[in-house]
Amino acid sequence: MKFTDLLRAGVLLSTASATVLAASAVIFGILDNDQDIVLLCTIWWLFAATGSLMISQARGGRVSRSVSTLLADARPQRMQEEPRVGRTVANRLWPLGLLTLLGLIGTAALGSQVAGIGAGFPIVWALLWRGQESAVKAIEERDGVSFHVETAGPLKPMTLTRGPGLRRDFGRTSTPTTESERTAST
């Protein structure tokens, strides 16, 4: 699976998780007549979103340190294995599913504040990682490589492989070097 696809899936699934948890917090808060909890959770979500956006803007479109380390440590490989998208997403993003499930169970058992607090964390994750895909794509286009996630177990650290990709030369103009090229260009 391409690394950029995993980053995109992570952001989308994180947004979905935050939406489910926030909706359950609001619904259970209204049903339990706890409007104060809903208000406090809303303030937490706004604080989490604002802080994440400020950090993301300060990064300035560059990859994070952890992604930079993953890209630098990617081992070269000519042939890529058959992509196992579902398995790779499940192995890499299982903590997000667990957070969502525990938040929903905690809401039913303990109250709406559990999902309300839990919704803030996927909001932070989604906003901090939303620009990583485009930054990795820019590196892939610049270097003419393609990064892929190696299939591994859910508790093993993520590793990447670097394969051939399409290289683009931006802003370069070619100057004719031979006599035939000079006459063809005029």
C-alpha positions as CSV (number, residue, x, y, z in Angstrom):
1,M,0.0,0.0,0.0
2,K,1.3,3.4,-0.8
3,F,2.3,5.5,2.2
4,T,0.3,8.5,1.0
5,D,-2.8,6.4,0.8
6,L,-2.3,5.3,4.4
7,L,-1.9,8.9,5.5
8,R,-5.1,9.9,3.7
9,A,-7.0,6.9,5.1
10,G,-5.7,7.8,8.6
11,V,-7.0,11.4,8.3
12,L,-10.4,10.3,7.0
13,L,-10.9,7.5,9.5
14,S,-9.8,9.8,12.3
15,T,-12.3,12.4,11.2
16,A,-15.0,9.8,11.1
17,S,-14.1,8.6,14.6
18,A,-14.2,12.2,16.0
19,T,-17.6,12.7,14.3
20,V,-19.0,9.4,15.8
21,L,-17.7,10.2,19.3
22,A,-18.8,13.8,19.2
23,A,-22.3,12.9,18.0
24,S,-22.7,10.3,20.7
25,A,-21.5,12.8,23.3
26,V,-24.1,15.3,22.2
27,I,-26.9,12.8,21.9
28,F,-26.2,11.1,25.3
29,G,-25.6,14.6,26.8
30,I,-29.0,15.8,25.7
31,L,-30.8,12.5,26.6
32,D,-29.2,12.7,30.1
33,N,-30.1,16.4,30.4
34,D,-26.3,17.3,30.8
35,Q,-26.1,20.4,28.6
36,D,-23.1,21.6,30.7
37,I,-21.1,18.5,29.7
38,V,-21.9,19.1,26.0
39,L,-20.8,22.8,26.4
40,L,-17.5,21.8,28.1
41,C,-16.9,19.1,25.4
42,T,-17.5,21.7,22.7
43,I,-15.0,24.0,24.2
44,W,-12.5,21.1,24.4
45,W,-13.1,20.3,20.7
46,L,-12.5,24.0,19.7
47,F,-9.4,24.2,21.8
48,A,-8.0,20.9,20.3
49,A,-8.8,22.1,16.8
50,T,-7.3,25.5,17.2
51,G,-4.1,24.2,18.8
52,S,-3.7,21.6,16.1
53,L,-4.3,24.1,13.3
54,M,-1.7,26.5,14.8
55,I,0.9,23.7,15.1
56,S,0.1,22.5,11.6
57,Q,0.5,26.1,10.2
58,A,3.8,26.5,12.1
59,R,5.1,23.4,10.4
60,G,4.7,25.2,7.0
61,G,3.9,22.2,4.7
62,R,6.9,20.2,5.8
63,V,6.8,16.6,6.9
64,S,6.9,15.9,10.6
65,R,9.9,14.5,12.3
66,S,8.4,11.0,12.6
67,V,7.5,10.9,8.9
68,S,10.9,12.3,7.9
69,T,12.6,9.5,9.9
70,L,10.3,6.9,8.2
71,L,11.1,8.2,4.8
72,A,14.9,8.4,5.4
73,D,14.9,4.8,6.8
74,A,13.0,3.4,3.8
75,R,14.9,0.6,2.2
76,P,15.1,0.5,-1.6
77,Q,13.2,-2.2,-3.3
78,R,12.7,-2.7,-7.1
79,M,9.6,-4.8,-7.0
80,Q,6.8,-4.0,-4.7
81,E,4.7,-6.7,-3.1
82,E,1.0,-7.1,-3.9
83,P,-0.9,-4.3,-1.9
84,R,-3.0,-5.6,1.0
85,V,-4.9,-2.4,1.7
86,G,-7.4,-3.6,4.2
87,R,-4.9,-5.6,6.2
88,T,-2.4,-2.7,6.2
89,V,-5.0,-0.1,7.3
90,A,-6.2,-2.5,10.1
91,N,-2.7,-3.2,11.3
92,R,-1.6,0.5,11.3
93,L,-4.8,2.2,12.5
94,W,-6.2,-0.3,15.0
95,P,-5.6,2.1,17.9
96,L,-8.1,4.5,16.3
97,G,-10.8,1.8,16.1
98,L,-10.1,0.8,19.7
99,L,-10.4,4.5,20.9
100,T,-13.7,4.8,19.1
101,L,-15.0,1.5,20.5
102,L,-13.9,2.3,24.1
103,G,-15.4,5.8,23.8
104,L,-18.7,4.5,22.8
105,I,-18.7,1.8,25.5
106,G,-17.6,4.3,28.0
107,T,-20.3,6.7,27.0
108,A,-23.0,4.1,27.5
109,A,-21.5,3.0,30.9
110,L,-20.2,6.2,32.4
111,G,-21.8,9.2,30.6
112,S,-21.4,11.5,27.6
113,Q,-18.2,13.1,28.9
114,V,-16.2,9.9,27.9
115,A,-17.0,10.3,24.2
116,G,-16.7,14.1,24.5
117,I,-13.2,13.9,25.8
118,G,-12.3,11.0,23.4
119,A,-13.5,13.0,20.3
120,G,-10.8,15.6,20.9
121,F,-7.9,13.2,20.2
122,P,-8.9,12.1,16.7
123,I,-9.6,15.8,15.9
124,V,-6.0,16.6,16.9
125,W,-4.7,13.7,14.9
126,A,-6.6,14.5,11.8
127,L,-5.6,18.1,11.8
128,L,-2.0,17.5,12.5
129,W,-1.7,14.8,9.8
130,R,-3.8,16.3,7.1
131,G,-0.9,18.0,5.4
132,Q,1.5,15.1,5.5
133,E,0.2,13.4,2.4
134,S,0.9,16.4,0.2
135,A,4.3,16.8,1.7
136,V,5.2,13.2,1.1
137,K,3.8,13.4,-2.5
138,A,6.0,16.4,-3.1
139,I,9.1,14.5,-2.0
140,E,8.1,11.5,-4.2
141,E,7.7,13.7,-7.2
142,R,11.0,15.6,-6.5
143,D,13.0,12.4,-6.0
144,G,11.3,10.2,-8.4
145,V,10.4,7.5,-5.9
146,S,7.3,5.9,-4.4
147,F,7.0,5.0,-0.7
148,H,5.1,1.9,0.3
149,V,4.2,0.5,3.7
150,E,5.5,-3.0,4.4
151,T,3.0,-5.5,5.6
152,A,3.7,-6.2,9.3
153,G,1.9,-7.2,12.4
154,P,-0.2,-4.6,14.3
155,L,2.4,-4.3,17.2
156,K,5.5,-4.1,15.0
157,P,6.8,-0.6,14.1
158,M,6.0,0.7,10.7
159,T,8.6,0.4,8.0
160,L,8.6,1.7,4.4
161,T,10.1,0.6,1.2
162,R,11.3,3.0,-1.5
163,G,10.6,2.0,-5.1
164,P,10.9,3.7,-8.5
165,G,8.4,6.4,-9.2
166,L,7.9,9.2,-11.7
167,R,10.4,12.0,-11.5
168,R,9.4,15.4,-12.5
169,D,11.8,18.2,-13.3
170,F,10.1,21.5,-12.3
171,G,11.5,24.8,-13.5
172,R,14.4,23.3,-15.6
173,T,14.9,24.5,-19.0
174,S,17.1,22.5,-21.3
175,T,19.7,24.3,-23.2
176,P,20.8,22.8,-26.5
177,T,24.2,21.2,-26.3
178,T,24.9,19.8,-29.7
179,E,24.8,21.6,-33.1
180,S,21.8,19.6,-34.3
181,E,19.8,20.5,-31.1
182,R,20.7,24.2,-31.6
183,T,19.4,24.3,-35.2
184,A,16.3,22.3,-34.3
185,S,15.4,24.8,-31.5
186,T,15.6,27.9,-33.8
